[in-house]
Amino acid sequence: MITFLKKRAVFCAASLCAIISCFFVPPSKAYLSYIDLHTLAVLFALMASVAGLESCGLFRTLAVRLCTLVHTTRTLACVLVFLCFFSSMFITNDVALIAFVPFALMLFGVQQGLSPAYIAYVIVLQTVAANTGSMLTPVGNPQNLFLYTKTGMPLPDFMLILLPYTLVCALLLALSLLAVPKVPLTALGSPNTRTHVSPWRKTLYSILFLLCLLSVAKLIPKPLLALIVLIAVLIFDARTLFRVDYFLLLTFVAFFIFSGNIAAIPAVRSLLESCVQQHELAASLLASQVISNVPATLLLYPFVENVKNLLLGVNFGGLGTLVASLASLISFTMYTKSGRRGGEYLVLFTLVNVIFLGLLLLVSQLFQ
């Protein structure tokens, strides 16, 4: 039970908040209006299709092939960090880290003449890369998908808001990678990542993922997308349904109920509006540091006037503390499970994140 609570802390907290709020706003038909089914539909379809692609070994195969082209630890670090940066734009920051952090731990763990501190440094940069690369697109992370769906903002407008900051982060990552020494690779063997997967599975999930992107581009209705993905996976590869993170979907539902109930209490709504309105960027950034950026988005959205600043705040807010983005917890867990000390990692993680966050805030002042 304790292990479950630790692994699903955000879900448990969201459920508790939803339950408590029900005592102040009794359950009614109005609850149905709280839940954004379109966001849930796209999120489910995206998770199922990406889980299928991951099970086919697509991401690992890509990493292996790219890494065979490099000859020093610095170029290897560049490949692994920017794999997270660019892939997170399409497969989400969580999946990018799940796919490529273990790969980095294995490859850098066998390098001779390289200080162990650089392993932590590369994993930190991979985490920052996933959290900053993912902010460019609606499918990069859950908070973007929610805000994109709720606002109905055109895709080019959405991406243009975040494009300058994404480019800045790419430049900062490139400069940060200069700190990794150029040590010749001593044993860059290809890990045992080859999987014998029939071509039709790769084709199936590639098509489903393409449909997800078309739905995000508003070319396919979102409920229809979810139905297509569900039926296709049920018929051809039902095992993939067990790889979907249903607790994330339930966490969204719980926060939809909680935020809806909060908005229905006049005194609380008035208080939150006075605190958030005209301070969307600061409020969402600070809230993200404590409860992470996805819950912060769901909680604050009903009370904001400037959605653009909320969008910036929750994406910037993925940097900072370890809990600011749940994706950061994934890489930290993988790092410590590999037998390495977490204390040094946390110090380095916080330092790098604060630097990136501070520079992003400075840049944001130029565009205000």
VEXFI-443141 format. One record per residue: x, y, z of N, C-alpha, C in turn; residue number from 1. Coordinates in pm, whole numbers, plus 50000, padded with zeros to 5 digits. Example, Ala and Ser with C-alpha at 12.3 -4.5 7.8 and 13.67 -1.06 7.14 Angstrom:
<atoms>
ATOM_51319_49431_50780_51230_49550_50780_51320_49670_50780_1
ATOM_51285_49775_50708_51367_49894_50714_51290_50003_50787_2
</atoms>
This chain:
<atoms>
ATOM_50083_49880_50000_50000_50000_50000_50087_50126_50000_1
ATOM_50192_50124_50084_50280_50240_50093_50352_50262_49960_2
ATOM_50394_50150_49898_50461_50159_49769_50368_50220_49664_3
ATOM_50242_50179_49666_50144_50233_49571_50128_50383_49592_4
ATOM_50118_50426_49718_50100_50568_49748_50218_50651_49699_5
ATOM_50339_50594_49713_50458_50666_49668_50459_50679_49516_6
ATOM_50425_50569_49448_50429_50570_49302_50318_50655_49243_7
ATOM_50204_50661_49313_50088_50733_49260_50049_50848_49351_8
ATOM_50151_50922_49397_50126_51029_49493_50036_51138_49436_9
ATOM_50059_51175_49309_49978_51281_49248_49833_51235_49231_10
ATOM_49815_51110_49187_49679_51056_49173_49607_51055_49308_11
ATOM_49677_51009_49412_49616_51003_49546_49582_51142_49596_12
ATOM_49671_51238_49576_49645_51375_49619_49527_51435_49543_13
ATOM_49522_51410_49412_49412_51462_49331_49280_51402_49374_14
ATOM_49280_51271_49401_49157_51203_49444_49110_51257_49579_15
ATOM_49205_51279_49669_49169_51332_49802_49110_51472_49790_16
ATOM_49172_51554_49706_49119_51690_49685_48978_51685_49627_17
ATOM_48956_51595_49531_48824_51583_49468_48720_51538_49569_18
ATOM_48756_51441_49653_48662_51389_49753_48626_51497_49855_19
ATOM_48726_51570_49903_48701_51675_50001_48611_51783_49942_20
ATOM_48638_51819_49815_48558_51924_49752_48412_51884_49737_21
ATOM_48387_51751_49731_48249_51704_49716_48164_51734_49840_22
ATOM_48226_51753_49955_48151_51788_50075_48101_51932_50070_23
ATOM_48168_52015_49991_48128_52156_49980_48035_52178_49861_24
ATOM_48051_52096_49757_47962_52101_49641_47913_51960_49616_25
ATOM_47795_51924_49665_47745_51786_49653_47739_51741_49507_26
ATOM_47765_51613_49483_47762_51559_49345_47627_51585_49277_27
ATOM_47635_51620_49151_47515_51648_49072_47548_51628_48925_28
ATOM_47451_51653_48840_47474_51642_48695_47577_51744_48647_29
ATOM_47595_51849_48725_47692_51952_48686_47833_51897_48680_30
ATOM_47858_51789_48753_47992_51727_48752_48032_51684_48611_31
ATOM_47934_51641_48531_47965_51595_48396_48023_51707_48310_32
ATOM_47982_51830_48337_48033_51943_48260_48176_51979_48300_33
ATOM_48221_51931_48416_48358_51959_48459_48460_51886_48373_34
ATOM_48425_51766_48329_48523_51674_48269_48536_51703_48120_35
ATOM_48658_51731_48078_48687_51758_47937_48716_51626_47867_36
ATOM_48614_51569_47806_48628_51438_47742_48719_51444_47619_37
ATOM_48725_51557_47553_48810_51569_47435_48957_51555_47473_38
ATOM_48997_51620_47582_49136_51608_47629_49167_51464_47667_39
ATOM_49075_51400_47738_49096_51261_47780_49104_51168_47660_40
ATOM_49022_51194_47559_49021_51109_47439_49155_51115_47366_41
ATOM_49206_51235_47344_49334_51249_47275_49448_51192_47358_42
ATOM_49444_51216_47488_49550_51167_47576_49554_51015_47576_43
ATOM_49438_50952_47582_49433_50805_47577_49489_50753_47444_44
ATOM_49443_50812_47334_49487_50767_47202_49637_50784_47185_45
ATOM_49688_50895_47232_49831_50923_47220_49912_50825_47304_46
ATOM_49869_50799_47427_49942_50707_47514_49941_50566_47458_47
ATOM_49828_50523_47403_49818_50388_47349_49907_50371_47226_48
ATOM_49905_50468_47136_49985_50456_47014_50134_50466_47043_49
ATOM_50173_50554_47134_50315_50566_47170_50362_50443_47245_50
ATOM_50276_50389_47332_50312_50265_47402_50335_50152_47303_51
ATOM_50254_50147_47199_50272_50045_47096_50402_50063_47019_52
ATOM_50434_50186_46985_50561_50213_46916_50680_50177_47004_53
ATOM_50667_50208_47132_50776_50176_47226_50793_50025_47238_54
ATOM_50684_49951_47242_50692_49805_47254_50756_49742_47131_55
ATOM_50751_49812_47019_50816_49763_46897_50966_49790_46896_56
ATOM_51016_49860_46997_51158_49890_47003_51203_50000_46909_57
ATOM_51107_50081_46862_51140_50183_46762_51238_50286_46816_58
ATOM_51213_50335_46939_51296_50441_46993_51437_50393_47025_59
ATOM_51448_50273_47081_51580_50218_47111_51658_50190_46983_60
ATOM_51591_50140_46882_51659_50113_46755_51715_50241_46695_61
ATOM_51636_50348_46703_51682_50478_46654_51805_50523_46731_62
ATOM_51802_50510_46863_51914_50553_46946_52041_50474_46914_63
ATOM_52027_50343_46899_52143_50258_46870_52207_50300_46738_64
ATOM_52126_50320_46637_52179_50355_46506_52248_50491_46506_65
ATOM_52191_50586_46578_52253_50718_46585_52384_50715_46663_66
ATOM_52385_50636_46771_52503_50634_46856_52621_50563_46792_67
ATOM_52596_50479_46694_52707_50412_46625_52783_50510_46535_68
ATOM_52731_50629_46516_52795_50727_46429_52888_50821_46505_69
ATOM_52892_50810_46639_52972_50904_46719_53098_50836_46770_70
ATOM_53196_50921_46813_53326_50866_46850_53380_50920_46983_71
ATOM_53313_51021_47041_53358_51074_47170_53240_51084_47266_72
ATOM_53272_51097_47394_53166_51107_47496_53082_51233_47478_73
ATOM_53144_51341_47429_53067_51465_47411_52964_51450_47300_74
ATOM_53006_51393_47189_52910_51375_47079_52803_51272_47117_75
ATOM_52841_51172_47195_52741_51077_47244_52639_51147_47332_76
ATOM_52688_51234_47422_52597_51309_47509_52505_51399_47427_77
ATOM_52559_51460_47322_52477_51546_47235_52364_51467_47172_78
ATOM_52396_51349_47121_52294_51266_47058_52185_51229_47157_79
ATOM_52224_51184_47276_52126_51136_47374_52041_51250_47431_80
ATOM_52102_51367_47449_52027_51481_47502_51928_51533_47398_81
ATOM_51974_51549_47274_51884_51604_47172_51784_51500_47120_82
ATOM_51811_51371_47141_51706_51271_47118_51588_51299_47210_83
ATOM_51617_51327_47336_51510_51360_47432_51441_51490_47393_84
ATOM_51520_51588_47351_51466_51720_47318_51366_51712_47203_85
ATOM_51406_51651_47093_51321_51649_46974_51211_51543_46982_86
ATOM_51242_51426_47038_51139_51322_47045_51027_51360_47141_87
ATOM_51060_51436_47246_50957_51476_47344_50848_51563_47281_88
ATOM_50880_51628_47171_50780_51711_47103_50665_51628_47048_89
ATOM_50690_51498_47027_50589_51414_46963_50546_51294_47048_90
ATOM_50635_51244_47134_50601_51125_47213_50586_51156_47361_91
ATOM_50586_51283_47399_50575_51336_47535_50708_51325_47610_92
ATOM_50726_51414_47707_50850_51417_47784_50869_51290_47866_93
ATOM_50761_51235_47920_50772_51112_48000_50828_50998_47917_94
ATOM_50770_50974_47802_50811_50861_47717_50954_50881_47666_95
ATOM_50991_51004_47633_51127_51030_47586_51229_50988_47691_96
ATOM_51202_51020_47817_51295_50985_47924_51294_50835_47952_97
ATOM_51176_50775_47948_51167_50629_47968_51246_50556_47860_98
ATOM_51244_50609_47740_51311_50543_47627_51461_50561_47630_99
ATOM_51510_50681_47666_51650_50712_47641_51739_50727_47765_100
ATOM_51680_50749_47884_51764_50759_48004_51834_50626_48036_101
ATOM_51764_50512_48035_51835_50385_48060_51947_50361_47959_102
ATOM_51925_50402_47837_52025_50388_47732_52150_50470_47767_103
ATOM_52130_50593_47816_52242_50678_47855_52316_50621_47975_104
ATOM_52242_50571_48073_52305_50511_48191_52394_50393_48154_105
ATOM_52347_50311_48063_52424_50195_48021_52548_50236_47943_106
ATOM_52532_50325_47846_52644_50361_47759_52752_50439_47833_107
ATOM_52712_50535_47916_52812_50613_47988_52872_50534_48105_108
ATOM_52799_50435_48151_52850_50353_48261_52970_50269_48223_109
ATOM_52991_50243_48094_53102_50158_48050_53219_50240_47995_110
ATOM_53208_50373_48001_53315_50455_47947_53429_50470_48047_111
ATOM_53551_50445_48003_53669_50461_48087_53724_50603_48071_112
ATOM_53781_50654_48180_53839_50787_48176_53737_50898_48187_113
ATOM_53614_50866_48228_53508_50966_48242_53458_50965_48386_114
ATOM_53462_51079_48452_53418_51089_48591_53271_51053_48604_115
ATOM_53234_50979_48710_53092_50943_48731_53000_51064_48740_116
ATOM_53057_51180_48779_52974_51300_48791_52914_51339_48656_117
ATOM_52983_51307_48549_52933_51342_48416_52813_51257_48376_118
ATOM_52800_51139_48435_52682_51058_48407_52558_51129_48461_119
ATOM_52567_51177_48585_52455_51253_48643_52426_51378_48562_120
ATOM_52533_51443_48516_52517_51567_48438_52440_51541_48309_121
ATOM_52474_51433_48240_52406_51400_48114_52259_51366_48140_122
ATOM_52231_51292_48247_52091_51257_48278_52011_51382_48312_123
ATOM_52073_51474_48385_52006_51601_48416_51975_51677_48288_124
ATOM_52071_51684_48198_52048_51754_48071_51941_51685_47987_125
ATOM_51938_51551_47991_51831_51479_47920_51694_51518_47977_126
ATOM_51687_51529_48109_51560_51565_48174_51517_51705_48136_127
ATOM_51611_51799_48142_51582_51936_48101_51542_51941_47954_128
ATOM_51610_51864_47872_51579_51860_47728_51437_51811_47704_129
ATOM_51397_51705_47774_51262_51652_47757_51156_51752_47802_130
ATOM_51184_51821_47913_51087_51916_47967_51077_52044_47884_131
ATOM_51185_52081_47817_51183_52205_47738_51147_52178_47592_132
ATOM_51192_52066_47537_51152_52034_47400_51003_52008_47389_133
ATOM_50946_51946_47492_50804_51909_47489_50711_52029_47495_134
ATOM_50764_52145_47534_50674_52259_47549_50637_52322_47415_135
ATOM_50700_52281_47306_50672_52343_47177_50539_52299_47117_136
ATOM_50499_52173_47138_50382_52118_47068_50269_52083_47165_137
ATOM_50146_52077_47115_50035_52036_47201_50049_51894_47255_138
ATOM_50114_51804_47179_50126_51665_47223_50252_51640_47304_139
ATOM_50330_51744_47330_50454_51725_47403_50435_51691_47549_140
ATOM_50330_51743_47610_50303_51714_47750_50154_51732_47779_141
ATOM_50105_51677_47888_49960_51682_47915_49904_51822_47934_142
ATOM_49980_51912_47998_49925_52046_48020_49906_52121_47890_143
ATOM_49996_52101_47795_49980_52164_47664_49858_52109_47590_144
ATOM_49841_51978_47597_49727_51916_47530_49596_51969_47588_145
ATOM_49590_51983_47719_49470_52036_47785_49442_52179_47740_146
ATOM_49542_52265_47747_49521_52406_47713_49490_52423_47564_147
ATOM_49555_52345_47480_49529_52352_47336_49385_52310_47305_148
ATOM_49340_52206_47372_49203_52157_47349_49100_52254_47403_149
ATOM_49123_52306_47522_49025_52394_47586_49013_52529_47514_150
ATOM_49126_52584_47471_49122_52718_47413_49083_52718_47266_151
ATOM_49103_52606_47197_49075_52603_47054_49170_52689_46973_152
ATOM_49286_52716_47029_49385_52801_46964_49437_52734_46836_153
ATOM_49454_52808_46727_49513_52749_46606_49653_52695_46636_154
ATOM_49688_52584_46572_49816_52520_46599_49935_52614_46574_155
ATOM_49941_52687_46463_50055_52777_46443_50068_52882_46554_156
ATOM_49955_52938_46598_49958_53038_46705_50011_52978_46835_157
ATOM_49965_52856_46864_50010_52788_46985_50162_52770_46984_158
ATOM_50213_52720_46874_50356_52690_46866_50441_52816_46862_159
ATOM_50389_52922_46802_50466_53047_46795_50485_53110_46932_160
ATOM_50390_53088_47023_50405_53140_47159_50528_53082_47226_161
ATOM_50551_52954_47203_50657_52884_47275_50784_52865_47193_162
ATOM_50780_52893_47063_50896_52871_46978_51020_52947_47023_163
ATOM_51012_53077_47056_51134_53148_47097_51202_53084_47218_164
ATOM_51121_53038_47314_51177_52980_47437_51234_52840_47410_165
ATOM_51173_52770_47316_51227_52639_47278_51363_52654_47212_166
ATOM_51376_52754_47126_51504_52779_47060_51611_52821_47160_167
ATOM_51572_52903_47255_51666_52945_47360_51715_52823_47438_168
ATOM_51624_52735_47471_51661_52615_47547_51753_52524_47466_169
ATOM_51729_52514_47335_51816_52434_47249_51958_52490_47251_170
ATOM_51969_52623_47244_52101_52687_47249_52168_52664_47384_171
ATOM_52091_52677_47492_52147_52657_47626_52193_52512_47645_172
ATOM_52118_52418_47592_52158_52277_47601_52288_52253_47525_173
ATOM_52298_52312_47406_52420_52295_47327_52540_52351_47400_174
ATOM_52524_52468_47462_52633_52528_47539_52667_52444_47661_175
ATOM_52563_52390_47726_52585_52308_47846_52662_52181_47814_176
ATOM_52642_52128_47695_52708_52004_47656_52858_52023_47633_177
ATOM_52902_52147_47619_53045_52173_47603_53122_52136_47729_178
ATOM_53053_52125_47842_53118_52087_47967_53151_51938_47973_179
ATOM_53092_51858_47883_53122_51715_47879_53254_51696_47805_180
ATOM_53353_51631_47865_53483_51616_47799_53476_51528_47675_181
ATOM_53569_51553_47582_53575_51474_47459_53667_51354_47480_182
ATOM_53616_51255_47550_53691_51133_47575_53656_51032_47467_183
ATOM_53757_50968_47404_53725_50867_47302_53642_50754_47361_184
ATOM_53543_50710_47286_53458_50602_47333_53538_50473_47338_185
ATOM_53526_50405_47452_53605_50284_47472_53528_50157_47443_186
ATOM_53398_50159_47464_53322_50035_47443_53177_50068_47413_187
ATOM_53154_50123_47298_53017_50159_47259_52952_50042_47189_188
ATOM_52928_49938_47265_52860_49822_47207_52713_49848_47192_189
ATOM_52652_49782_47099_52507_49795_47082_52438_49711_47185_190
ATOM_52356_49770_47271_52286_49692_47371_52187_49598_47307_191
ATOM_52142_49505_47383_52048_49405_47330_51909_49465_47322_192
ATOM_51890_49551_47224_51762_49619_47210_51684_49572_47088_193
ATOM_51742_49483_47012_51670_49436_46895_51554_49346_46935_194
ATOM_51442_49376_46881_51325_49294_46911_51267_49243_46780_195
ATOM_51224_49119_46783_51165_49059_46663_51016_49092_46662_196
ATOM_50986_49203_46600_50848_49251_46595_50802_49246_46451_197
ATOM_50686_49190_46431_50634_49179_46295_50607_49319_46239_198
ATOM_50635_49339_46111_50620_49471_46049_50479_49529_46063_199
ATOM_50378_49443_46068_50242_49497_46073_50216_49573_46203_200
ATOM_50283_49534_46312_50264_49607_46438_50322_49747_46428_201
ATOM_50442_49756_46369_50503_49888_46351_50415_49974_46261_202
ATOM_50361_49913_46157_50274_49987_46065_50147_50032_46136_203
ATOM_50089_49942_46214_49965_49974_46286_49983_50096_46375_204
ATOM_50088_50091_46459_50106_50199_46556_50155_50327_46490_205
ATOM_50225_50316_46380_50264_50436_46306_50141_50507_46251_206
ATOM_50047_50428_46199_49923_50485_46146_49841_50549_46258_207
ATOM_49831_50479_46372_49754_50533_46485_49816_50662_46537_208
ATOM_49950_50666_46543_50017_50787_46589_49992_50902_46491_209
ATOM_49995_50872_46362_49966_50974_46261_49823_51027_46277_210
ATOM_49730_50939_46307_49591_50982_46330_49582_51075_46451_211
ATOM_49663_51047_46554_49666_51134_46673_49711_51275_46633_212
ATOM_49815_51282_46551_49864_51413_46508_49760_51485_46422_213
ATOM_49689_51411_46338_49584_51471_46257_49469_51522_46344_214
ATOM_49441_51450_46453_49336_51494_46545_49377_51622_46617_215
ATOM_49504_51628_46658_49554_51749_46722_49547_51867_46626_216
ATOM_49568_51838_46497_49556_51942_46395_49410_51972_46359_217
ATOM_49318_51908_46431_49175_51931_46418_49119_51882_46284_218
ATOM_49181_51776_46231_49132_51716_46108_49049_51591_46134_219
ATOM_49058_51537_46256_48980_51419_46294_48916_51448_46430_220
ATOM_48785_51426_46445_48720_51449_46575_48786_51364_46685_221
ATOM_48806_51422_46799_48879_51354_46906_48807_51230_46960_222
ATOM_48676_51233_46981_48609_51109_47024_48623_50997_46921_223
ATOM_48615_51033_46792_48632_50933_46686_48773_50874_46690_224
ATOM_48872_50958_46714_49010_50911_46724_49024_50807_46835_225
ATOM_48971_50839_46954_48982_50746_47066_48914_50613_47034_226
ATOM_48800_50619_46967_48727_50497_46931_48807_50414_46832_227
ATOM_48866_50478_46733_48946_50407_46633_49064_50337_46698_228
ATOM_49135_50411_46784_49253_50355_46851_49212_50239_46940_229
ATOM_49105_50255_47017_49061_50150_47108_49024_50023_47031_230
ATOM_48946_50037_46926_48904_49920_46849_49023_49853_46781_231
ATOM_49112_49933_46722_49228_49878_46652_49319_49801_46747_232
ATOM_49344_49857_46863_49433_49790_46960_49365_49666_47018_233
ATOM_49236_49675_47045_49164_49559_47098_49169_49442_47000_234
ATOM_49155_49470_46873_49150_49364_46772_49289_49307_46744_235
ATOM_49387_49393_46730_49516_49348_46679_49625_49329_46786_236
ATOM_49615_49400_46899_49725_49391_46997_49675_49439_47134_237
ATOM_49584_49363_47193_49518_49406_47316_49615_49425_47432_238
ATOM_49732_49360_47427_49829_49374_47537_49874_49518_47557_239
ATOM_49873_49594_47451_49917_49734_47460_49828_49815_47554_240
ATOM_49702_49777_47566_49611_49850_47654_49658_49845_47800_241
ATOM_49734_49743_47835_49785_49734_47972_49904_49826_47995_242
ATOM_49957_49884_47888_50071_49975_47899_50028_50121_47910_243
ATOM_49899_50147_47895_49848_50284_47906_49842_50325_48053_244
ATOM_49881_50448_48081_49879_50499_48218_49739_50551_48252_245
ATOM_49654_50460_48295_49516_50499_48329_49510_50587_48453_246
ATOM_49611_50576_48539_49611_50661_48657_49630_50808_48619_247
ATOM_49700_50834_48509_49711_50972_48462_49575_51022_48416_248
ATOM_49501_50939_48345_49366_50977_48302_49276_51003_48422_249
ATOM_49284_50914_48522_49202_50932_48642_49246_51054_48722_250
ATOM_49375_51085_48717_49424_51206_48784_49362_51329_48720_251
ATOM_49353_51330_48588_49286_51439_48518_49141_51450_48561_252
ATOM_49071_51337_48567_48931_51338_48607_48916_51396_48747_253
ATOM_49002_51353_48839_48995_51401_48978_49018_51552_48984_254
ATOM_49115_51601_48910_49142_51744_48912_49034_51823_48839_255
ATOM_48973_51764_48738_48858_51830_48674_48747_51852_48776_256
ATOM_48720_51749_48855_48615_51760_48957_48653_51861_49063_257
ATOM_48778_51853_49109_48824_51945_49214_48818_52090_49167_258
ATOM_48874_52118_49048_48875_52256_49000_48734_52305_48969_259
ATOM_48648_52214_48919_48509_52252_48893_48435_52287_49021_260
ATOM_48457_52210_49125_48393_52238_49253_48447_52367_49316_261
ATOM_48578_52387_49303_48637_52510_49356_48576_52632_49287_262
ATOM_48559_52622_49156_48501_52733_49080_48355_52757_49117_263
ATOM_48290_52654_49173_48149_52667_49209_48129_52726_49349_264
ATOM_48236_52746_49422_48229_52808_49556_48262_52956_49541_265
ATOM_48167_53046_49554_48190_53187_49525_48307_53249_49599_266
ATOM_48320_53223_49728_48426_53286_49807_48564_53241_49762_267
ATOM_48578_53109_49738_48707_53055_49693_48739_53103_49553_268
ATOM_48639_53103_49468_48660_53150_49330_48708_53295_49330_269
ATOM_48646_53377_49410_48684_53519_49417_48828_53534_49465_270
ATOM_48866_53454_49565_49002_53460_49618_49104_53419_49513_271
ATOM_49078_53309_49444_49172_53261_49344_49181_53357_49225_272
ATOM_49068_53415_49187_49071_53510_49077_49156_53631_49111_273
ATOM_49144_53679_49235_49223_53796_49277_49372_53764_49283_274
ATOM_49405_53639_49315_49546_53600_49326_49609_53567_49191_275
ATOM_49526_53513_49100_49580_53462_48974_49572_53563_48861_276
ATOM_49457_53630_48847_49438_53720_48734_49542_53832_48736_277
ATOM_49601_53855_48620_49709_53950_48596_49842_53903_48657_278
ATOM_49841_53784_48716_49965_53726_48769_49975_53580_48726_279
ATOM_49922_53550_48607_49912_53410_48563_50048_53340_48555_280
ATOM_50146_53408_48500_50277_53345_48482_50340_53312_48618_281
ATOM_50342_53409_48708_50403_53386_48838_50326_53283_48919_282
ATOM_50192_53292_48919_50110_53201_48998_50126_53057_48950_283
ATOM_50122_53038_48819_50133_52902_48766_50273_52846_48783_284
ATOM_50375_52930_48769_50513_52884_48787_50536_52841_48932_285
ATOM_50489_52922_49026_50508_52888_49167_50427_52765_49206_286
ATOM_50304_52756_49157_50221_52639_49188_50284_52512_49133_287
ATOM_50346_52522_49016_50409_52405_48955_50523_52351_49040_288
ATOM_50594_52440_49109_50706_52395_49191_50662_52308_49307_289
ATOM_50536_52322_49347_50486_52250_49464_50401_52129_49426_290
ATOM_50311_52146_49329_50218_52037_49295_50241_51982_49154_291
ATOM_50343_52029_49085_50380_51994_48948_50291_52067_48847_292
ATOM_50341_52077_48723_50277_52167_48628_50142_52118_48572_293
ATOM_50121_51988_48566_49992_51940_48514_49878_51973_48612_294
ATOM_49887_51936_48740_49782_51975_48834_49766_52127_48844_295
ATOM_49877_52200_48838_49869_52346_48846_49786_52402_48730_296
ATOM_49802_52344_48612_49725_52388_48495_49576_52365_48516_297
ATOM_49541_52246_48560_49399_52212_48578_49336_52296_48689_298
ATOM_49414_52326_48793_49361_52403_48905_49339_52550_48869_299
ATOM_49434_52609_48796_49431_52753_48775_49355_52796_48650_300
ATOM_49339_52707_48554_49278_52746_48427_49143_52817_48441_301
ATOM_49052_52769_48528_48921_52837_48535_48928_52981_48582_302
ATOM_49041_53026_48635_49048_53158_48697_49138_53256_48623_303
ATOM_49189_53217_48508_49285_53303_48439_49216_53388_48333_304
ATOM_49276_53502_48304_49234_53587_48193_49332_53576_48077_305
ATOM_49461_53571_48110_49566_53564_48009_49615_53420_47996_306
ATOM_49557_53346_47901_49592_53204_47883_49736_53190_47834_307
ATOM_49783_53286_47758_49921_53280_47708_50019_53274_47824_308
ATOM_49999_53359_47925_50089_53360_48040_50076_53233_48123_309
ATOM_49956_53177_48128_49940_53048_48196_50017_52940_48122_310
ATOM_50008_52941_47989_50080_52845_47907_50230_52856_47931_311
ATOM_50281_52978_47935_50424_52997_47961_50459_52955_48103_312
ATOM_50374_52990_48198_50404_52961_48338_50415_52814_48368_313
ATOM_50322_52734_48315_50324_52590_48347_50433_52518_48268_314
ATOM_50474_52574_48153_50585_52513_48080_50719_52551_48140_315
ATOM_50736_52679_48174_50855_52718_48249_50858_52645_48383_316
ATOM_50739_52624_48439_50728_52562_48571_50772_52418_48576_317
ATOM_50791_52356_48459_50846_52221_48457_50991_52216_48499_318
ATOM_51055_52333_48499_51192_52347_48548_51187_52395_48693_319
ATOM_51287_52360_48769_51291_52403_48909_51308_52285_49002_320
ATOM_51208_52259_49084_51217_52149_49180_51198_52015_49111_321
ATOM_51233_51910_49184_51221_51775_49127_51076_51738_49097_322
ATOM_50981_51795_49174_50839_51762_49154_50770_51858_49059_323
ATOM_50842_51956_49006_50779_52054_48916_50725_51987_48791_324
ATOM_50793_51884_48743_50744_51803_48631_50757_51658_48672_325
ATOM_50650_51582_48655_50654_51441_48692_50756_51365_48608_326
ATOM_50788_51415_48489_50890_51351_48407_51026_51352_48477_327
ATOM_51052_51457_48554_51180_51466_48625_51194_51354_48728_328
ATOM_51083_51314_48786_51087_51204_48883_51123_51072_48815_329
ATOM_51085_51058_48689_51115_50935_48616_51266_50916_48602_330
ATOM_51335_51020_48555_51479_51008_48536_51551_50995_48669_331
ATOM_51503_51064_48773_51565_51053_48905_51553_50911_48959_332
ATOM_51436_50851_48942_51414_50714_48987_51506_50616_48913_333
ATOM_51516_50634_48783_51603_50547_48704_51749_50562_48746_334
ATOM_51789_50685_48773_51929_50711_48813_51960_50643_48946_335
ATOM_51873_50658_49044_51900_50600_49176_51887_50448_49174_336
ATOM_51797_50396_49091_51783_50250_49081_51907_50184_49020_337
ATOM_51986_50262_48949_52108_50208_48889_52221_50195_48990_338
ATOM_52192_50227_49117_52292_50213_49223_52372_50338_49250_339
ATOM_52335_50449_49190_52408_50574_49209_52342_50660_49316_340
ATOM_52420_50749_49375_52369_50830_49486_52281_50944_49435_341
ATOM_52166_50961_49503_52071_51061_49459_52100_51201_49510_342
ATOM_52177_51213_49619_52203_51344_49677_52278_51436_49583_343
ATOM_52387_51386_49526_52465_51466_49432_52383_51501_49308_344
ATOM_52303_51406_49265_52217_51429_49148_52120_51544_49176_345
ATOM_52059_51545_49294_51961_51648_49328_52024_51787_49329_346
ATOM_52145_51797_49383_52213_51926_49386_52239_51975_49244_347
ATOM_52291_51887_49160_52320_51923_49022_52192_51953_48945_348
ATOM_52090_51872_48966_51960_51891_48900_51902_52028_48934_349
ATOM_51904_52063_49062_51847_52192_49105_51926_52308_49047_350
ATOM_52058_52298_49048_52142_52406_48996_52116_52429_48848_351
ATOM_52117_52323_48769_52095_52337_48624_51955_52388_48596_352
ATOM_51855_52337_48667_51717_52380_48644_51696_52526_48680_353
ATOM_51756_52571_48788_51742_52712_48829_51806_52803_48725_354
ATOM_51920_52764_48672_51986_52845_48569_51898_52854_48444_355
ATOM_51847_52741_48398_51761_52741_48278_51635_52823_48304_356
ATOM_51574_52805_48419_51450_52877_48451_51475_53026_48459_357
ATOM_51584_53066_48524_51616_53208_48536_51638_53273_48400_358
ATOM_51709_53204_48312_51734_53259_48178_51607_53266_48095_359
ATOM_51519_53167_48110_51392_53172_48038_51307_53291_48085_360
ATOM_51306_53316_48213_51230_53430_48265_51287_53562_48215_361
ATOM_51419_53569_48205_51481_53691_48151_51440_53710_48005_362
ATOM_51444_53603_47927_51406_53611_47787_51260_53650_47772_363
ATOM_51175_53597_47862_51031_53626_47855_51002_53774_47869_364
ATOM_51088_53846_47941_51067_53990_47958_51083_54065_47825_365
ATOM_51159_54007_47734_51179_54070_47604_51057_54060_47514_366
ATOM_50971_53961_47545_50854_53937_47459_50725_53983_47524_367
ATOM_50733_54043_47640_50611_54089_47708_50562_54221_47647_368
</atoms>
